[in-house]
């Protein structure tokens, strides 16, 4: 426990409560993206019809809006759950006193004294079982109640006032500020002189950024290269897979749904260990190459993109595409001319989500990377482990810029497109 200047005792960050706090701030954005995309794909006519019948806004939200958002809400919840149970970086740095399955499995794999293969298998099986259970629960809840509508007119924004406005603004601002404070510390520390682990706050230097940009820029190049490959390949595959799963239901598409989502139930460290054992020998050896890292990113992040694209597709009315095909347009042309423009925001969000998560991927990379192919998350982890926090923050600043710039561009482009439609 830590004692604040006011005399209030708060739990230490290096504890179970610290893990929950940090991982909540680190992962809530996935749920936000899924719900945001779901809201953009809704038709405001449904809410307007309910309001015109005299229903209060509270009843409209609970009876119309929330049921339409259920696929996106549960998709976001499943993504957050699987990311948390498979997380490696946060527990490895601040959770030394609270061991978790992902870190323990990695320690058994790299143990210099010889790890227990049976223990690795046991912990990996537990991680897979937890992820599979979350996936099964999500599918049962979503598929029991499905709603379809014609997209195009997104819900209109409404102003709130009084204590509702104060409570909403305060709560959202508090979460945003707590989320941005670590980024602010990273920015300040990146320009702070240091001698080993000693930081001289109050001074200014460009040496840290000069080092990471000119003396050791390879981690930046490697991260951008792998993220680009995984994002392009993963987005194309996610669009096709989501369409087949939702709009072309069959035994084959149900099998595809299970197979494409299965990697989401596998923690990154477990995925890395499995790929190393699979492609470490035999006729196809990928271990020790960038291909196996790109393959791991593809397998790890494709399920997230597929789930992000599936939510809006559940709400797209089948008759829209059927009308196009009834006019003699081929199914492929109908997909590109009718379906793809409607789900455009979800496709863009899935691509951005895959880019962001690939750049910050550490769990699988810590197992698969090799000398000369270090990425920014690996470099950050190694610098923190060596108590060189200034250099770690310099790499973290580059990572933040690599993430936030595409996010800002995507938000600006999506806003323009939505404004044009309306």
DOMARDREN-429021 format. One record per residue: x, y, z of N, C-alpha, C in turn; residue in three letters. Coordinates in pm, whole numbers, padded with zeros to 5 digits, always signed. Each point is the difference from the previous one (the first is absolute). Layout:
BEGIN
XYZXYZXYZAla
...
This chain:
BEGIN
+00083-00120+00000-00083+00120+00000+00087+00125+00000Unk
-00044+00104-00072+00069+00127-00005-00080+00105+00074Unk
+00070+00090+00069-00064+00106+00078+00011+00131-00075Unk
-00112+00061-00035-00002+00128-00071+00021+00115+00098Unk
+00033+00122-00050+00017+00115+00090-00124+00031+00082Unk
-00117-00040-00044-00122+00026+00076-00027-00107+00105Unk
+00088-00100+00007-00019-00105+00099-00081-00118-00052Unk
-00040+00002-00128-00080-00106-00057+00091-00112-00050Unk
-00034-00123+00037+00077-00115-00044-00055-00054-00131Unk
+00086-00019-00098-00040-00053-00129+00085-00123-00028Unk
-00055-00098-00072+00078-00120-00031+00121+00034-00086Unk
+00107-00076+00017+00120+00018-00081-00028-00038-00144Unk
+00068+00069-00093-00016-00031-00141+00055-00140-00030Unk
+00099-00043+00079+00060-00132-00020-00078-00104+00080Unk
-00127-00017-00037-00089-00091+00071-00110-00044-00094Unk
-00089-00085+00052-00113-00046-00081-00088+00116-00041Unk
-00026+00092+00093-00082+00117-00034+00068+00089-00101Unk
+00134+00011+00008+00072+00077-00099-00011-00060-00139Unk
+00006-00133-00008-00018-00068-00129-00137+00029-00058Unk
-00104-00012+00083-00136+00026-00048-00014+00143-00049Unk
+00055+00094+00076-00011+00141-00036+00070+00030-00132Unk
+00125-00044-00012+00078+00031-00120-00058-00070-00123Unk
-00038-00126+00016-00051-00074-00116-00138+00048-00042Unk
-00077+00055+00092-00127+00062-00038+00023+00123-00087Unk
+00091+00087+00045+00031+00119-00079+00065-00036-00133Unk
+00069-00113-00004+00073-00040-00119-00088-00067-00105Unk
-00117-00052+00041-00078-00083-00091-00143+00049-00025Unk
-00048+00101+00074-00138+00041-00021-00024+00057-00139Unk
+00107+00043-00065-00016+00059-00134-00053-00102-00099Unk
+00031-00129+00019-00051-00102-00092-00152-00007+00006Unk
-00054+00005+00120-00146+00000+00015-00059+00128-00058Unk
+00069+00112+00020-00049+00127-00054-00008-00005-00152Unk
+00103-00053-00065+00000-00007-00146-00115-00087-00049Unk
-00020-00115+00065-00107-00091-00044-00137+00066+00015Unk
-00026+00066+00113-00129+00065+00022-00016+00121-00093Unk
+00107+00074-00021-00004+00117-00089-00040-00041-00141Unk
+00062-00107-00049-00033-00049-00134-00145-00048-00005Unk
-00045-00068+00106-00139-00044+00005-00099+00115-00005Unk
+00030+00108+00071-00087+00117-00002-00004+00065-00138Unk
+00115+00006-00067+00006+00061-00132-00079-00079-00103Unk
-00018-00129+00024-00071-00083-00097-00149-00006+00026Unk
-00048+00064+00107-00142-00003+00032-00080+00097-00086Unk
-00129-00023-00005-00091+00087-00075-00080+00082+00100Unk
+00013+00132-00009-00069+00086+00097-00152-00005-00014Unk
-00050-00050-00114-00145-00007-00017-00065-00083+00109Unk
+00071-00102+00049-00057-00084+00105-00022+00079+00128Unk
+00099+00078+00040-00014+00081+00121-00107+00108-00020Unk
+00000+00062-00118-00099+00104-00026-00141-00057+00001Unk
-00017-00122-00051-00132-00062+00003-00046-00027+00143Unk
+00092-00046+00085-00036-00025+00139-00035+00130+00072Unk
+00076+00107-00026-00029+00129+00064-00134+00056-00048Unk
-00031-00021-00128-00126+00051-00054-00122-00070+00062Unk
+00022-00118+00054-00109-00074+00066-00013+00036+00147Unk
+00077+00098+00045-00012+00047+00137+00092-00066+00099Unk
+00091-00083-00046+00093-00066+00092+00103+00101+00050Unk
+00029+00001+00131+00107+00087+00050+00136-00049-00048Unk
+00099+00089+00002+00132-00035-00051+00060-00118+00074Unk
-00025-00010+00131+00055-00113+00076-00054-00133-00051Unk
-00130-00004-00035-00059-00122-00052+00051-00029-00142Unk
+00026+00106-00077+00053-00018-00135+00140-00061+00007Unk
+00082+00052+00092+00136-00051+00012+00001-00146+00043Unk
-00086-00035+00096-00001-00137+00052-00075-00097-00091Unk
-00101+00050-00072-00082-00090-00080+00035-00006-00147Unk
+00069+00103-00052+00033+00004-00143+00152+00003-00021Unk
+00066+00098+00060+00143+00020-00026+00084-00115+00054Unk
-00019-00034+00128+00082-00104+00060-00013-00136-00068Unk
-00122-00046-00031-00009-00129-00071+00072+00000-00134Unk
-00004+00115-00072+00070+00006-00127+00151-00001+00018Unk
+00047+00045+00118+00143+00007+00025+00057-00128+00061Unk
-00087-00095+00035+00048-00119+00070+00113-00072-00074Unk
-00008-00022-00132+00113-00066-00066+00132+00075+00017Unk
-00004+00132-00011+00123+00079+00014+00048+00003+00145Unk
-00093+00009+00096+00037+00005+00141+00069-00129+00042Unk
-00059-00112-00037+00059-00127+00041+00127-00032-00079Unk
+00008+00047-00124+00125-00016-00075+00112+00079+00068Unk
-00029+00123+00042+00100+00079+00071+00039-00061+00133Unk
-00099-00053+00073+00029-00063+00129+00088-00123-00017Unk
-00027-00079-00103+00082-00119-00023+00143+00038-00038Unk
+00014+00105-00081+00133+00045-00039+00080+00044+00122Unk
-00062+00080+00087+00069+00047+00121+00038-00118+00088Unk
-00092-00093+00021+00026-00114+00087+00119-00082-00050Unk
+00002-00031-00128+00107-00082-00054+00133+00075-00001Unk
-00004+00131-00023+00124+00078+00006+00057+00000+00142Unk
-00086+00010+00099+00046+00008+00139+00060-00132+00045Unk
-00068-00112-00026+00051-00128+00049+00127-00041-00073Unk
+00021+00052-00121+00120-00034-00076+00109+00105+00006Unk
-00021+00105+00079+00097+00110+00006+00130-00046+00067Unk
+00112+00050-00054+00131-00036+00055+00073+00122+00057Unk
+00002+00111-00073+00084+00114+00037-00034+00058+00136Unk
-00127+00035+00021-00040+00063+00126+00024-00093+00119Unk
-00045-00126-00002+00028-00087+00115+00149-00024+00021Unk
+00078-00006-00108+00143-00026+00016+00072+00116+00066Unk
-00048+00123-00022+00069+00117+00054-00050+00036+00140Unk
-00131+00002+00020-00051+00045+00130-00066-00111+00081Unk
-00007-00121-00057-00069-00107+00070+00090-00109+00051Unk
+00124+00037+00040+00093-00103+00049-00054-00071+00124Unk
-00076+00072+00081-00056-00060+00122-00132-00071-00028Unk
-00053+00017-00120-00128-00064-00036+00020-00075-00131Unk
+00056-00119+00005+00028-00074-00124-00129-00036-00073Unk
+00005+00011-00132-00114-00035-00084+00043-00110-00096Unk
-00099-00064-00063+00027-00117-00082+00093+00030-00117Unk
-00023+00113-00070+00080+00030-00118+00148+00016+00035Unk
+00030+00069+00109+00138+00021+00041+00063-00131+00049Unk
-00077-00077+00076+00053-00127+00052+00030-00097-00114Unk
-00087-00005-00101+00025-00088-00114+00128+00040-00073Unk
+00022+00131-00017+00122+00047-00065+00123-00034+00084Unk
-00008+00019+00130+00114-00032+00087+00035-00149-00006Unk
-00100-00085-00009+00026-00143-00014+00067-00031-00133Unk
-00036+00077-00104+00054-00025-00134+00147+00040-00010Unk
+00039+00110+00065+00137+00052-00013+00085-00031+00121Unk
-00051-00080+00093+00073-00027+00123+00137-00060-00030Unk
+00105+00061+00056+00135-00049-00020+00023-00135+00070Unk
-00079-00027+00101+00014-00125+00074-00083-00111-00062Unk
-00067+00030-00111-00082-00101-00065-00142+00004+00052Unk
-00091+00060-00079-00138+00012+00042-00074-00132-00009Unk
-00111-00006+00067-00082-00120+00000-00095+00003-00120Unk
+00016-00098-00091-00089-00006-00116-00143-00026+00042Unk
-00017-00079+00105-00135-00029+00049-00065+00126+00056Unk
+00077+00082+00072-00055+00124+00054-00034+00098-00111Unk
+00085+00007-00105-00031+00085-00114-00132-00039-00063Unk
-00020-00129-00019-00122-00050-00062-00122+00030+00087Unk
+00014-00016+00130-00111+00024+00092-00043+00146-00003Unk
+00098+00091+00011-00033+00143+00000-00053+00045-00135Unk
+00056-00053-00109-00050+00035-00132-00144-00048-00018Unk
-00030-00119+00050-00136-00053-00011-00099+00084+00079Unk
+00042+00048+00117-00088+00087+00080-00029+00130-00074Unk
+00103+00059-00061-00020+00125-00074-00094-00021-00118Unk
+00020-00110-00073-00087-00028-00114-00143-00025+00046Unk
-00018-00070+00111-00134-00029+00052-00073+00127+00041Unk
+00071+00093+00063-00062+00127+00039-00044+00078-00123Unk
+00085+00008-00101-00037+00071-00122-00114-00067-00073Unk
+00003-00132-00008-00108-00072-00068-00133+00017+00073Unk
+00005+00002+00133-00123+00023+00077-00060+00136-00027Unk
+00086+00104-00008-00050+00134-00031-00061+00005-00139Unk
+00063-00065-00095-00052-00003-00136-00135-00071-00006Unk
-00012-00113+00067-00125-00075-00001-00113+00081+00062Unk
+00028+00067+00111-00101+00083+00065-00045+00112-00091Unk
+00096+00064-00068-00035+00111-00090-00087-00047-00115Unk
+00032-00115-00058-00078-00050-00113-00141-00037+00043Unk
-00015-00063+00117-00133-00039+00048-00088+00122+00022Unk
+00054+00103+00064-00079+00119+00031-00039+00075-00127Unk
+00096+00017-00092-00025+00080-00120-00095-00071-00095Unk
+00020-00130-00021-00078-00071-00100-00143-00030+00046Unk
-00027+00011+00130-00137-00020+00048-00091+00115-00039Unk
+00058+00121-00010-00082+00117-00033+00073+00081-00105Unk
-00048-00003-00123+00059+00076-00109-00103+00095-00059Unk
+00048+00117-00037-00086+00103-00058+00066+00050-00127Unk
-00081+00030-00100+00051+00053-00125-00069+00132-00032Unk
+00072+00086-00069-00055+00131-00035+00073+00051-00122Unk
-00049+00107-00055+00064+00065-00114+00089+00111+00052Unk
+00131-00015-00023+00094+00101+00048-00001+00121-00091Unk
+00058+00107+00045+00012+00119-00083-00016+00128+00081Unk
-00099+00008+00088-00020+00119+00082+00036-00035+00143Unk
+00120+00038+00040+00048-00032+00134-00079+00079+00104Unk
-00007-00049+00126-00075+00072+00104+00050+00143+00017Unk
-00093+00091+00016+00036+00142+00017+00047+00025+00143Unk
+00095+00092+00015+00047+00035+00134-00104+00085+00070Unk
-00008-00013+00131-00095+00077+00080+00072+00062+00118Unk
-00038+00121+00035+00063+00072+00109-00063-00040+00134Unk
+00084-00006+00102-00049-00024+00136+00041+00118+00086Unk
-00073+00023+00107+00027+00114+00087-00022-00040+00145Unk
+00032+00092+00088-00021-00026+00142+00104-00097+00056Unk
-00043-00072+00104+00094-00091+00067+00038-00117-00089Unk
-00087-00034-00097+00036-00106-00093+00124+00040-00081Unk
+00003+00125-00048+00114+00046-00077+00126+00005+00085Unk
-00015+00046+00125+00116+00007+00090+00055-00139+00029Unk
-00088-00095+00030+00044-00135+00032+00065-00067-00120Unk
-00062+00015-00118+00056-00063-00119+00136+00060-00037Unk
+00008+00134+00003+00125+00066-00035+00110-00033+00100Unk
-00033-00001+00127+00100-00027+00104+00054-00142-00010Unk
-00090-00096-00017+00045-00139-00005+00085-00028-00123Unk
-00044+00051-00116+00077-00021-00122+00134+00072+00008Unk
-00001+00123+00050+00125+00077+00012+00098-00068+00094Unk
-00051-00057+00108+00088-00069+00096+00070-00118-00066Unk
-00075-00079-00073+00059-00117-00068+00101+00045-00105Unk
-00034+00102-00077+00091+00048-00104+00128+00056+00060Unk
-00012+00078+00108+00118+00058+00065+00090-00110+00055Unk
-00059-00099+00067+00081-00110+00053+00066-00079-00112Unk
-00066-00009-00115+00058-00071-00113+00115+00079-00063Unk
-00009+00133+00004+00101+00083-00065+00118+00034+00090Unk
-00016-00013+00131+00110+00034+00091+00126-00083-00027Unk
-00012-00132-00018+00122-00075-00033+00066+00049-00129Unk
-00082+00035-00100+00057+00052-00125+00074+00131+00024Unk
-00055+00084+00088+00067+00126+00033+00134-00024+00068Unk
+00003-00096+00091+00125-00035+00068+00102-00053-00101Unk
-00047-00079-00097+00089-00053-00103+00061+00114-00082Unk
-00082+00096-00039+00049+00113-00080+00105+00080+00077Unk
-00028+00029+00126+00095+00078+00081+00130-00078+00019Unk
-00011-00128+00033+00119-00080+00028+00084-00021-00126Unk
-00064-00005-00118+00074-00018-00124+00097+00114-00026Unk
-00028+00118+00053+00088+00117-00017+00077+00032+00127Unk
+00009-00096+00091+00069+00020+00128+00137-00065-00002Unk
+00107+00072+00036+00133-00062+00008+00003-00108+00107Unk
+00084-00100-00021+00010-00109+00097+00141-00055+00002Unk
+00036-00052+00115+00125-00075+00017-00038-00134+00057Unk
-00009-00101-00087-00049-00129+00044-00146+00011+00041Unk
-00032-00047+00121-00139+00008+00046-00038+00135+00060Unk
+00097+00092+00013-00024+00129+00065-00050+00099-00105Unk
-00119+00055+00024-00061+00097-00091+00014+00140+00059Unk
+00038+00097-00081+00017+00138+00045-00116+00084-00052Unk
-00115-00016+00066-00117+00078-00040+00026+00148+00022Unk
-00054+00082-00090+00024+00143+00003+00100+00044-00104Unk
+00075-00095-00055+00094+00029-00107-00058-00049-00132Unk
+00067+00037-00109-00052-00034-00133+00114-00051-00086Unk
-00029-00103-00079+00098-00053-00093-00069-00069-00116Unk
+00069-00002-00114-00048-00073-00118+00080-00127-00024Unk
+00089-00032+00093+00089-00115-00019-00079-00131-00010Unk
-00105-00013+00079-00076-00125+00001-00066-00024-00136Unk
-00065+00104-00053-00064-00014-00131+00103-00015-00112Unk
+00113+00068+00013+00106-00015-00099+00048-00145-00005Unk
+00009-00060+00117+00046-00140+00006-00099-00093-00069Unk
-00129+00015+00030-00099-00095-00054-00031+00026-00146Unk
+00021+00125-00048-00031+00032-00139+00118-00020-00095Unk
+00122+00018+00050+00115-00003-00090+00102-00108+00037Unk
+00019-00026+00127+00099-00100+00040-00058-00140+00005Unk
-00126-00012+00038-00063-00133+00009-00145+00008-00047Unk
-00023+00031-00130-00138+00014-00050-00063-00130-00047Unk
+00076-00110+00005-00050-00127-00054-00131-00045+00063Unk
-00018+00011+00133-00129-00042+00058-00119+00074-00061Unk
+00015+00128-00031-00108+00077-00063-00031-00055-00138Unk
+00104-00022-00081-00022-00053-00136-00065-00138+00004Unk
+00048-00085+00088-00055-00136+00010-00147+00002+00040Unk
-00036+00084+00096-00139+00008+00045-00091+00048-00111Unk
+00042+00105-00071-00083+00053-00109-00013-00101-00114Unk
+00108-00069-00030-00002-00099-00108-00095-00116+00033Unk
+00012-00055+00118-00085-00113+00039-00145+00042+00017Unk
-00024+00119+00055-00137+00048+00018-00069+00021-00134Unk
+00073+00053-00098-00059+00024-00131-00040-00130-00067Unk
+00088-00098+00002-00030-00129-00061-00119-00066+00068Unk
+00001-00004+00132-00108-00066+00073-00133+00073-00018Unk
+00002+00134-00006-00123+00077-00012-00063-00017-00138Unk
+00080+00010-00105-00053-00014-00136-00059-00140-00021Unk
+00078-00102+00034-00047-00137-00018-00118-00030+00092Unk
+00008+00045+00124-00105-00029+00096-00131+00069-00031Unk
+00005+00125-00048-00122+00073-00032-00074-00065-00117Unk
+00074-00035-00105-00064-00066-00115-00065-00132+00042Unk
+00073-00076+00078-00054-00129+00045-00119+00021+00093Unk
+00005+00100+00087-00108+00024+00097-00130+00038-00070Unk
+00008+00083-00104-00120+00039-00072-00068-00122-00062Unk
+00080-00082-00069-00056-00118-00064-00055-00098+00102Unk
+00072-00022+00109-00044-00096+00101-00126+00047+00070Unk
-00005+00129+00038-00119+00052+00068-00123-00009-00089Unk
+00016+00030-00128-00113-00007-00093-00051-00144-00013Unk
+00090-00095-00015-00042-00139-00012-00067-00050+00127Unk
+00051+00040+00114-00055-00047+00128-00140+00053+00023Unk
-00022+00129-00031-00128+00063+00032-00102-00017-00112Unk
+00042+00023-00124-00095+00006-00112-00011-00129-00081Unk
+00090-00092+00021-00007-00127-00072+00010-00115+00100Unk
-00099-00009+00091+00008-00104+00104-00010-00140-00059Unk
+00088-00086+00042+00001-00140-00041+00090-00075+00096Unk
+00007-00130-00016+00089-00079+00084+00145+00044-00018Unk
+00036+00036-00124+00136+00044-00028+00029+00135+00066Unk
-00097+00093-00008+00021+00131+00060+00005-00007+00152Unk
-00081-00089+00060+00007-00019+00145+00136-00057+00041Unk
+00051-00091-00081+00133-00054+00027+00105+00110-00013Unk
-00016+00085-00103+00092+00112-00018-00005+00094+00119Unk
-00120+00025+00053-00016+00087+00116+00079-00053+00119Unk
-00009-00130+00023+00072-00060+00112+00150+00006-00022Unk
+00043-00035-00123+00143-00005-00027+00065+00138+00003Unk
-00071+00100-00056+00059+00133-00007+00003+00068+00137Unk
-00088-00042+00088-00004+00059+00134+00085-00077+00099Unk
+00036-00122-00033+00076-00083+00093+00131+00065+00046Unk
+00078+00068-00090+00122+00064+00049-00025+00106+00107Unk
-00121+00057+00003-00031+00100+00101-00003-00061+00139Unk
-00024-00129+00008-00003-00069+00129+00139-00044+00045Unk
+00100+00020-00085+00137-00043+00031+00082+00122+00039Unk
+00061-00004+00118+00084+00111+00044+00120+00016-00092Unk
+00054+00121-00004+00111+00027-00090+00122-00087+00027Unk
+00034-00017+00128+00115-00085+00032-00024-00144-00042Unk
-00124-00049+00019-00033-00135-00041+00008-00012-00152Unk
-00050+00101-00071+00008+00000-00147+00146-00002-00046Unk
+00084+00081+00064+00141+00004-00037+00069-00134+00024Unk
-00027-00061+00115+00059-00131+00030-00047-00105-00101Unk
-00130+00003-00034-00054-00097-00095+00062+00017-00138Unk
+00013+00124-00047+00060+00025-00131+00147-00040-00003Unk
+00070+00026+00110+00141-00039+00007+00016-00150-00010Unk
-00082-00073+00072+00008-00146-00003-00045-00057-00135Unk
-00098+00068-00065-00052-00050-00127+00095+00024-00116Unk
+00055+00122-00006+00084+00037-00114+00148+00008+00036Unk
+00038-00066+00108+00141-00002+00039+00080-00107-00069Unk
-00068-00096-00061+00068-00108-00071-00096-00056-00105Unk
+00052-00093-00082-00084-00059-00103+00025+00063-00136Unk
-00094-00021-00091+00018+00047-00138-00022+00150-00014Unk
-00072+00062+00097-00024+00144-00004+00049+00062+00130Unk
+00116+00060-00004+00061+00063+00118-00015+00151-00011Unk
-00080+00057+00090-00022+00145+00001+00061+00067+00123Unk
+00032-00078+00101+00058+00057+00121+00131+00070-00033Unk
+00014+00121+00051+00119+00079-00029-00014+00088-00122Unk
-00126+00019-00048-00024+00089-00114-00116+00093+00033Unk
-00010+00108-00078-00108+00095+00023-00135-00059-00039Unk
+00000-00102-00083-00125-00059-00046-00080-00057+00116Unk
+00068-00068+00093-00072-00060+00112-00056+00107+00092Unk
+00066+00115+00009-00052+00111+00081-00123+00059-00066Unk
+00007+00021-00133-00118+00051-00072-00116-00098+00008Unk
+00031-00129-00008-00105-00102+00011-00065+00003+00137Unk
+00080+00018+00103-00055+00008+00136-00090+00122+00015Unk
+00043+00115-00053-00083+00120+00006-00131-00020-00075Unk
+00010-00062-00117-00120-00026-00080-00098-00088+00078Unk
+00049-00110+00053-00087-00091+00074-00056+00063+00127Unk
+00081+00082+00065-00042+00061+00127-00103+00111-00021Unk
+00014+00077-00108-00082+00120-00014-00118-00015-00094Unk
+00003-00099-00090-00112-00021-00090-00131-00023+00075Unk
-00004-00082+00105-00128-00016+00072-00058+00131+00050Unk
+00085+00090+00048-00048+00129+00048-00065+00080-00113Unk
+00064+00001-00117-00056+00072-00113-00129-00064-00050Unk
-00005-00133+00000-00121-00069-00043-00117+00033+00093Unk
+00025-00002+00133-00108+00031+00094-00046+00145-00015Unk
+00094+00092-00031-00039+00140-00019-00086+00018-00124Unk
+00024-00081-00104-00078+00012-00123-00132-00076+00007Unk
-00008-00100+00086-00120-00083+00007-00118+00076+00059Unk
+00026+00085+00102-00109+00071+00067-00088+00078-00096Unk
+00054+00092-00082-00084+00074-00096-00063-00088-00105Unk
+00067-00108-00040-00059-00088-00100-00125-00070+00052Unk
-00006-00026+00130-00121-00059+00058-00120+00092-00020Unk
+00025+00132-00004-00109+00097-00010-00035+00038-00144Unk
+00080-00045-00097-00026+00034-00140-00110-00091-00055Unk
-00105+00061-00047-00115-00076-00046+00035-00081-00125Unk
-00040-00128+00000+00033-00088-00112-00067+00045-00130Unk
-00116+00063+00011-00075+00035-00121+00073+00103-00086Unk
+00090+00078+00060+00074+00100-00078+00089-00068-00103Unk
+00076-00097+00043+00087-00073-00092-00083-00086-00094Unk
-00107-00059+00050-00084-00084-00085-00064+00081-00112Unk
-00036+00124+00027-00058+00085-00104+00101+00026-00111Unk
+00127+00020+00040+00104+00022-00101+00017-00123-00089Unk
+00006-00118+00062+00020-00122-00079-00122-00033-00085Unk
-00120+00041+00046-00120-00025-00079-00003+00082-00127Unk
+00080+00107-00005+00009+00084-00120+00108-00048-00095Unk
+00057-00116+00028+00099-00058-00090+00143+00029+00036Unk
+00024+00069+00112+00137+00028+00044+00057-00125+00067Unk
+00121-00037-00033+00062-00120+00057+00022+00018+00150Unk
+00008-00110+00076+00022+00010+00145+00127+00078+00035Unk
+00107-00020-00079+00124+00070+00031-00016+00150-00021Unk
-00062+00040-00113-00022+00143-00025-00097+00059+00101Unk
-00101-00078+00040-00094+00048+00101+00071+00025+00133Unk
+00096-00086+00030+00076+00019+00124+00078+00131-00003Unk
+00069+00024-00112+00084+00120-00007-00083+00128-00017Unk
-00115-00008-00067-00079+00120-00027-00107+00028+00105Unk
-00043-00102+00073-00110+00018+00096+00047-00020+00144Unk
+00061-00116+00026+00035-00035+00138+00121+00079+00049Unk
+00108+00000-00080+00124+00062+00045-00014+00149+00030Unk
-00072+00081-00084-00017+00141+00037-00075+00020+00132Unk
-00095-00090+00029-00078+00015+00124+00084-00030+00122Unk
+00084-00104-00010+00081-00040+00115+00138+00066-00004Unk
+00017+00103-00084+00128+00068-00012+00060+00046+00132Unk
-00077+00069+00087+00058+00041+00128+00050-00116+00084Unk
-00074-00111-00001+00044-00115+00079+00126-00061-00058Unk
+00013+00000-00133+00120-00052-00064+00121+00086+00037Unk
-00018+00132-00007+00109+00091+00035+00037-00015+00147Unk
-00100-00012+00087+00026-00017+00143+00074-00131+00027Unk
-00039-00106-00073+00068-00129+00018+00146+00010-00043Unk
+00026+00071-00110+00138+00016-00047+00083+00079+00098Unk
-00055+00111+00050+00073+00081+00098+00023-00078+00127Unk
-00101-00076+00043+00014-00080+00122+00110-00104-00016Unk
+00007-00060-00117+00104-00100-00024+00138+00065-00004Unk
+00011+00116-00061+00128+00071-00004+00047+00035+00140Unk
-00089+00055+00081+00036+00042+00136+00042-00119+00084Unk
-00078-00106-00002+00031-00116+00084+00124-00073-00048Unk
+00027+00003-00131+00121-00066-00050+00124+00077+00041Unk
-00004+00132-00008+00115+00080+00040+00036-00022+00146Unk
-00100-00018+00085+00025-00013+00143+00006-00144+00047Unk
+00003-00096-00091+00002-00142+00036+00133-00038+00066Unk
-00009-00058+00118+00119-00043+00072-00006-00147+00037Unk
-00120-00050+00030-00013-00135+00056+00060-00106-00092Unk
-00035+00003-00128+00055-00099-00094+00141+00038-00043Unk
+00027+00129-00012+00131+00045-00048+00111-00039+00095Unk
-00026+00001+00130+00103-00030+00098+00053-00142-00017Unk
-00082-00088-00059+00042-00138-00024+00064-00016-00137Unk
-00049+00074-00101+00037-00025-00139+00114+00087-00052Unk
+00025+00115+00060+00099+00089-00058+00140-00062+00011Unk
+00091+00048-00083+00137-00051-00002+00095+00117-00018Unk
+00127-00025+00014+00098+00106-00012-00006+00069-00134Unk
-00009+00133+00003-00010+00077-00123-00142+00026-00045Unk
-00101-00053+00072-00140+00022-00037-00080+00045+00121Unk
+00058+00087+00079-00069+00053+00117-00104+00104-00041Unk
-00114+00000+00067-00105+00098-00027-00003+00103+00113Unk
-00081+00102-00017-00007+00104+00103-00048-00053+00135Unk
-00107-00082+00007-00037-00055+00131+00111-00081+00064Unk
+00074-00078-00079+00111-00078+00055+00108+00093+00054Unk
+00031+00103-00077+00105+00094+00041-00043+00073+00127Unk
-00125+00039+00009-00050+00068+00120+00011-00092+00121Unk
-00042-00125-00017+00005-00096+00110+00144-00023+00046Unk
+00093-00012-00093+00139-00023+00036+00062+00122+00068Unk
-00034+00119-00048+00053+00121+00062-00053+00018+00142Unk
-00129-00030+00020-00056+00008+00136+00064-00104+00090Unk
+00020-00120-00053+00063-00106+00079+00143+00034+00037Unk
+00066+00086-00080+00137+00041+00028+00006+00133+00073Unk
-00115+00052+00044-00009+00126+00076+00045+00121-00083Unk
-00010-00008-00132+00027+00116-00086-00134+00060-00042Unk
-00064+00068+00095-00136+00047-00021-00009+00112-00103Unk
+00104+00082-00009-00005+00111-00097-00004-00055-00143Unk
+00083-00097-00031-00003-00060-00133-00130-00076-00023Unk
-00049-00067+00104-00129-00070-00012-00111+00097-00033Unk
+00001+00117+00063-00104+00100-00028+00017+00060-00139Unk
+00123+00010-00049+00021+00051-00135-00060-00095-00103Unk
+00025-00130+00017-00064-00098-00089-00151+00001+00019Unk
-00045+00019+00122-00145+00005+00026-00065+00119-00068Unk
+00072+00112-00005-00053+00118-00068-00016-00027-00149Unk
+00097-00065-00062-00014-00037-00141-00116-00096-00021Unk
-00018-00093+00093-00110-00094-00010-00134+00071+00011Unk
-00008+00095+00093-00124+00077+00015-00032+00079-00126Unk
+00100+00062-00059-00022+00076-00123-00043-00093-00113Unk
+00060-00118-00008-00036-00096-00104-00144-00048+00015Unk
-00051+00006+00121-00137-00044+00026-00099+00114-00017Unk
+00029+00116+00058-00097+00109+00004-00015+00072-00134Unk
+00106+00007-00079-00013+00067-00130-00099-00072-00091Unk
+00012-00134-00017-00103-00069-00080-00140+00010+00061Unk
-00009-00001+00133-00131+00015+00064-00062+00135-00032Unk
+00082+00107+00006-00052+00134-00028-00042+00012-00146Unk
+00080-00056-00090-00035+00006-00143-00128-00077-00027Unk
-00012-00120+00061-00120-00082-00020-00124+00070+00053Unk
+00012+00063+00116-00115+00070+00058-00041+00117-00088Unk
+00097+00073-00054-00030+00114-00087-00066-00047-00130Unk
+00054-00105-00060-00056-00050-00125-00140-00056+00020Unk
-00021-00075+00107-00131-00058+00026-00103+00109+00024Unk
+00042+00105+00070-00094+00108+00029-00042+00070-00129Unk
+00098+00020-00092-00035+00062-00127-00097-00085-00078Unk
+00023-00131+00000-00085-00090-00079-00141-00002+00056Unk
-00012-00006+00132-00131-00002+00062-00074+00129-00027Unk
+00074+00114+00006-00064+00127-00027-00053+00008-00143Unk
+00073-00061-00095-00044+00000-00139-00128-00082-00018Unk
-00006-00117+00067-00118-00084-00011-00123+00070+00054Unk
+00015+00065+00113-00116+00064+00061-00040+00126-00074Unk
